[in-house]
């Protein structure tokens, strides 16, 4: 419900834009959980009705209020993560395009949804478009940013070399240029480790679906050139990343203020910026990303592509000479001034980064030394899991499968092992989704799925399942991937559509400084909220806001909640992969 205070503060026009969804929300029940964006005619269509003894449901035409389909509700048991009894409304057989809602006698009506051949195109483009709003060192004019237009912030052309990063040729206090890049999250800093997985995920998306993205237009300033828009957007971040390599090949861990900024716009955040010590993790993430950029940009900008490969090799060589330079912010602050108190991204185990970088350089160069360093056959026995910023070697498996036709013939047996490993990982998710989950989703295969950034776990599970579908052609993996998309868009423990600007029960108050400070009622669109997190690491900051610790319900749509409601580029990248890989597979132009 929009308060009168907000109406007075932001004006009548802003309120009108959300009035339709607000009115519908007042007339609908949150007991029916479903994807609030919608479904393809030919894919599974499921809603979950919670805590009800009803036995039937109807699909209602939203315009005519006519009953167009009826079905029986199937009891699914209690979902342990929300402690709700669920009933499954399966209307997969109904395939007529249009706008609808579900009605359950004695329960009420659902939020509306659409059935369409391109149902995910708009929300998918918005998820990519979020990165434009995260651009540093540039103004965002209204032509591209709409009501979220803003002045330029953080030119980053006078970045100070911190004492921890000083060398003989770049002593403490040296100023370097390190412009562009994406703001990492709700804050205004830029971190190589998190940029690594984020940038890779989007390049992998392009690499797997080039024909789709060669014609996909985004509302960005570069959209009139001959380069695919997704590559233009990625390039904004790559252009920053290449500046973070020191002359010896090592890569600075982050570019940051000493402390997080308050709720101000980028142009008003004018504190000094520093590049912080070189680390092994950052250098290896950089090496991997630049090796991928070498092959992805080879056709559109060979000079840039060649530069990326050279920088990748130099970074890898530095890491082999500096195998265990670990970022520990507390220890660093004891040794050097000024103190740095922003995101640490402190990964103490870099074996997976070494493996990922070696795999990507092996694909880029076909040099056996990199293949030997990767040591795939041995580690395939145990050491791979769902990717996150601190565990990245599974990304190398995705790359090996995508580029398997270009590898030496002697590597064929290893490729078969990689196939088996990926399909085994995906099958665990698929079997849980189809046989065990009371909400019929892959998310929740373990209690550990619900942590800080849990929605990125759901998105990364979807990315794994889409890789398995592309590899095998088995539609069960596609169904499981779409189930996680359904989860993120409303079929979950809270009933929120977790991507800002979409659905009826929308995220309105993310922990995102521009959205907090810009004077616009609606947040920047296309952002994936962090999601339910019973850890409640921000409980002191959000005193009294939380009402439950149930894993799937422990979410609050409050700006104070950086533990459940912040946004981040490494959370948005896999949701873009999931949404747009599904759209490239099922959508029709």
Phi, psi and omega in degrees: 000129179280127181283157177296330178299316179292324178299317180291325185284324189247352173095158185294323183299315181298321181293322181302327184296333181253000190295324182296314180291326180294315179298316180296321180300325180291333182265352183255165178254142176276003178282348177252114185254126180201165175298115185276353173273306173144199192220157170277152179301327190257005180252171181299141179230115186224140168236154177245126177257123188260144171047057182218150174258010179299155184237354180218162178217163179227144168265126185245132173293122186295332182274314187264345185064020178278140172286121184247351179197145176225154180200169178267141174280137181254117178298133183243356181091188182269131173278114189297337184279341176238354182054045176240139172279134188242148173232133186265123173258106183255113178238036180303324183293338179278120189230017181276130180292150180151189180246134190216174165213162178264137176238132179235118181305131179083353181245308180133200183249150178277172167293154183286160177210170180239148166248120188206153178288343178231045192296333184259002186296313184292313181292328177294316177296324178295322180295324173289322181298335176305325182295327176299318179293341179269002183295133172267162171068025179204151171283154175246097182288158183300334179304328182248331186255353179061223183292348180264018176302147181206163176284162179292147174223160174051070175298333178050040176257002177222054183278134186271133173285114181292156181304327181291341183254002187291143173226177179298324182270340174231076182293165178309133179094348175303143179251131180235164177262127180214060186278175179070204185087169176257138168302138190294318189206226174286349180258181188252018181264168184229126190234125183296317183302313182284329173297330182302300182293325181295311183291320176302313185303319181285325175293323176295323177300313177296317184297327181277333184227057187296322182296321179296315186277343176296337182244000181279120182262133174247156180273073179232160185299335184272008192284003175257359178275183186268004182264138177307137186299325180297324178288326174298317181293316178299322183299328178302321180280321178299322180298329173285315184303320183295338179281349185270004178268127177285171185295338181269001180102338177291158186236132178297143184292319183199163172242121195204160163286173172286327180222161177297142174288160172282194181279076180231162177284158182307318182295339181264000178263094193242015178292158181299149183241143184230148162264135188253164191323150174284139179228159180293318181298311181298319182293320179287321175301316177300314180301317180295312182297318181292329175293323176292316179300326178304313183279329184285325184261006184300323183279330186264336181201086186296322181298316177295318179302313180296322177297319179299317180295317179298318179291326177298312181297317180297320178295316180298318179297319177298317182296324179292334177272344183227070195284347187214047175271098189260139179279120174228103189296321180296314179296318180300317182293337175287336185261329191230154174241152354283163176296146178242127186231031178257188186308135186270318188045055187262096182261115183274352180237111185254015179296323180289326176294319177300317182293316180299312180298319180296319178299312183294323178288328175296315178297320184289326189243341187061020179278128186298332182299322178290321177298321178292319178299324182295324174053046187299311189300323180290311187286341179300341181295326187219325207262048175224143179208178180303131184294147165210179188299333182263357182220097196242358188290338176296334175301324177297326177295319176302317182293320179299317180293316181297327186249020186298331182288347182255004181271158177302146181302328181295346181270358184303316179299324178294320178300321179296321176295322178296316177305311182299320182295313181297317180293325177295316178297317181290325182295324177301318178292316183296318181293321177296316181299316188275336189240337192238329188285128178290341176258004178057043179231154177286328178299131180107011178300337172214157180298332179294349177296334183261093181215193178298121183079033184300329179294332175288332174297314178300318180292318179291327171299318178298321178297316177300316181294324177291325173296321178293320178296316180296325181285320189255334187077005181280116183297342178296326177291321178297316178300317180294320178298315180294330177299323177287329173295317175303319178302311185291336182258013171143338182272072188213184186289340181254338185083003177283142161275114193277001176259120186301139178090000185228155183081182179263314175270091191262152167287122184243342188228058182291157173279088187206110191304315178299320180291334177283328193251354191275354179076011178256134183301309183281142175288164172310134184280159172086008182269134175270118176294153183302318174102176185306138185205096181294351176296329175047047182297346180256015188301325178293321179289326180255048187308125175081001185276326183283143180240353182203156171246012175300128190307317184274354181248352187280073181217139174227134178275073182227142179297332181291343191271083175287343180276341177232340191233014171282167175239162182199150182294329179281352171267324180286326183299313178290331176290325173298318178300311183298308184298311189278336171290323175295316180296319178295332182275317187252338184289157179229132178267000000 
